[in-house]
């Protein structure tokens, strides 16, 4: 995956993850290659993300590995985040891009 960190007015950054390199589509911000996003497994007693209205559930926290800065992982709460990860304070979005 590819990561673009988009600055915000608040001083934080939005983390935008792409499945394909966004530079050919004109992305002007720096792009980090080789990023891994580990999805949160869905337990048998949980609804899938497709069954949840936006803002009403699903993964609540994204954290970045201290040992491997290109590794990001979803957690159900900040209480589940191990010490070897730092919680990402900005918004995290996953975008698909078209390859030409």
C-alpha positions in Angstrom: 0.0 0.0 0.0 0.9 3.7 -0.3 0.5 6.3 2.4 0.0 10.0 2.0 -0.1 12.2 5.1 -2.3 15.2 4.4 -1.8 18.1 6.9 -4.9 19.6 8.5 -5.6 23.0 10.0 -5.4 21.6 13.5 -1.8 20.5 13.0 -2.6 16.8 12.9 -2.4 14.8 9.7 -4.9 12.6 7.9 -3.5 9.3 6.9 -4.7 8.3 3.5 -3.9 4.8 2.3 -4.0 3.8 -1.3 -3.9 0.3 -2.9 -2.2 1.7 -6.0 0.5 4.4 -6.4 -1.4 7.8 -6.4 1.4 9.8 -8.0 0.3 9.1 -11.6 -3.1 10.6 -10.7 -1.4 13.8 -9.7 -0.9 13.4 -5.9 1.5 16.2 -5.0 2.2 15.3 -1.3 5.0 12.9 -0.4 4.1 9.2 -0.8 5.4 6.5 1.4 5.6 3.1 -0.3 5.4 -0.4 1.3 2.8 0.4 4.0 1.0 -2.5 5.6 -2.5 -2.1 7.1 -3.6 -5.0 9.3 -7.4 -5.2 9.4 -9.2 -6.0 12.5 -10.6 -9.6 12.4 -14.3 -9.9 12.8 -15.4 -12.2 15.6 -18.3 -14.7 14.9 -20.6 -12.6 17.1 -19.8 -9.3 15.4 -21.4 -7.7 12.4 -19.2 -7.1 9.4 -18.2 -3.5 8.6 -20.6 -3.6 5.5 -23.5 -4.1 8.0 -22.7 -1.0 10.1 -23.8 2.6 9.4 -20.9 5.1 9.2 -19.9 6.4 12.6 -21.8 3.7 14.5 -19.3 1.0 15.0 -16.4 -1.0 13.6 -12.7 -0.5 14.3 -12.2 2.5 16.6 -8.5 2.9 16.8 -5.6 2.7 14.4 -2.0 2.5 15.7 1.4 2.6 14.1 4.2 0.2 15.0 7.2 1.7 16.7 9.5 -1.1 15.4 8.2 -1.0 11.8 6.8 2.5 11.0 5.2 1.3 7.7 3.0 -1.1 9.7 -0.5 0.1 10.9 -3.1 -2.0 12.7 -6.7 -1.6 13.8 -7.7 -2.1 17.4 -11.1 -2.2 19.0 -10.1 0.3 21.7 -7.0 2.2 23.0 -6.9 -0.3 25.8 -6.0 -3.1 23.3 -3.1 -1.2 21.8 0.2 -2.8 22.9 3.2 -0.6 24.1 5.0 -1.3 20.8 2.4 0.7 18.9 1.4 4.4 19.0 -2.2 5.5 18.4 -2.7 7.6 15.3 -4.4 10.8 16.2 -5.5 11.9 12.8 -8.2 10.4 10.6 -7.3 7.2 8.7 -8.9 6.6 5.3 -8.4 3.8 2.8 -8.9 4.7 -0.8 -8.7 2.6 -3.9 -7.1 4.0 -7.0 -7.4 3.1 -10.6 -4.4 1.8 -12.4 -4.1 2.8 -16.0 
